[in-house]
Amino acid sequence: MNRSPLTTMRTMTILAMTATMLGTAGCINVTAPDKPIQINLNINVTQEVVYRLDNEAKTLIQQNPGIF
């Protein structure tokens, strides 16, 4: 059976990649972090404060039309 050099190279490459993956398969460690994960939820608070300030400014301008 005569194989082309390209087919032989592909086969050797696949075998080398498979051997590399099998050789490193035992090196993977999964550990839990020491500190808990924290998610910062200040976005909604900031939006609410800006909205309230906007309404207060609108009311102030309506009460004092000559302020600007």
N, C-alpha and C positions, 0 to 999 in steps of 0.2 A: 504494500500500500504506500504510494508516494503522496505525501502531503506537501502542500505549498509552504514556503517559508513563512508566509503571512499567517497561515492557519496555525503553524507550530508556535510562532511568537504569541499569538492570541491565547493559545492554550497555556503556554508557560506563564504569561502575564496573569491569567485567571488563577492558576495554581499558586503563584507567588502571593497574590492578593489574599487568597483564601487562607494560606498559611500564616500570613501576617495578622489577619483578623482573628484566627484561632489562637495565635500566640499571645495576643493582647486581651483576649476576652476575660481572663481572670484578674485583670488589673483594675477593673472598675469598682469603685466603692461609692455607695450612696449613704450619706450620713445626714441626720437632722441638724439644723443650725442650733447654735448655743442660745441665741437670743430669739424671741418671738418676732415674727414679721409684723411691722407696724405700717398702717396705711393712714396717710394724712388726709382727713376729710374736711379741711378748712375752706374748701371751695364754696360750698353752699352758704356758710356763715358770711363769707366776704361778699357774695352776691346779695344777700339779704341786707347787709349794712349799706352797700352802695345804693340799693333800691330805696331804703328808708331815707338816706340823705338826699336822694333825688326828689322824693316827695316833699321833704321838709323845705328844700330850696324852692320848689315850685310854689308851695304855700306862702313862703316868705315873699317871693316876687309878686304873687297875687295881692298880698296885703300891702306891700309897699311898691307900687308900680314905678315910682320915680327913683328907685334905688340905683339904677344903672344909668 
